[in-house]
Amino acid sequence: MKYIIIGLGNFGSTLSTRLTSLGHEVFGVDNRLEIVEQFKDRITHTICLDSSKPSSLNSLPIKDADVIIVAIGEDVGASILTTALLKQDNAKSIIGRAINPLHQTVLESIGIETIFNPEKIAAEQFSKQLEMNDVVESFDLSPNCSILEIKVPSRYLGRTASNIDFKGTYNLKLIGIKHFETKKNMLGMMSKFCTVDMDLDPDHEFTDSDILVMMGNIKDFQKMIGKDKD
C-alpha cells in the first residue's frame, strides 16, 4: 500500500519506518529539514515541506495514496489546516491525530471519521501491561471484549493446545498463535517478521517463544494470568 505520513515526530517517524520495513511505500513529510535528513535512509521517500500551505501539497501524490495520516503532534493549527486542505483535495482516506478533546471535535467537524490519540492508546496498553506483566499487545473491541497477545503462562508450557480448555476454564477464546522470525526485508535490512497460525494444530506444544492471541473479557484474562502468581 501507499501511505503519506505528515509529521515525523516520535510517533510519525516510528510509524513510517515500521510501515517501510513491512514493504509498504511511505512518503514521510515534515517541515524540518534536519528531521527529513535523519530518516531519509529508513523511509521510502522523505519530503520537506509545510503541509499547512496549499501550494506545498501539490508535490505529494495525494490522489494515489491509499491512506494519508496527519501525525502532527505539537502544532494543532497546522494539523487542522493540513487536514482541511487534504479534505479539499478529495484525499481517499484520511486518519487524523487528536491531541485533546477540542482538537478531536474540530477534526470531526471537518469530516474526519478515523481519529486517534497515540498517547491515550499507549497509556491504556501500558496500564494493562503493568497490571498483567505477560501482556504483549492489546486491542479493545468493546468495553467487555478485548483481543490480547500474551506470553504462554508457565503452567501451560509443554502442554498441547488440545489439552487445555481455555474457553471452559476462563471463558477465553484462543484465536491464534504468534511467532517471530528475523530475516531481511525488501531493503536488505534485518527485521523481525511475525506469523500467526490461525489453523491451530491440536498437537502443538506450547513453548516460551509462543505468543497466544486470545479474545475475551479483561477480568477473565486477569484470572488466567493471575493463576501463575498464586
FENPE-V295595 format. One record per helix or strand. SS is the DSSP state (H for helix, E for strand). FROM is the first residue (numbers start at 1). TO is the last residue. If there is no record, write none. Layout:
BEGIN
ss=SS from=FROM to=TO
ss=SS from=FROM to=TO
END
This chain:
BEGIN
ss=E from=2 to=6
ss=H from=10 to=21
ss=E from=25 to=30
ss=H from=33 to=38
ss=E from=45 to=48
ss=H from=56 to=59
ss=E from=67 to=70
ss=H from=76 to=88
ss=E from=94 to=97
ss=H from=101 to=110
ss=E from=114 to=116
ss=H from=118 to=131
ss=E from=135 to=142
ss=E from=145 to=151
ss=H from=154 to=156
ss=E from=160 to=160
ss=H from=161 to=163
ss=H from=166 to=170
ss=E from=173 to=184
ss=E from=190 to=197
ss=E from=205 to=205
ss=E from=211 to=216
ss=H from=218 to=229
END
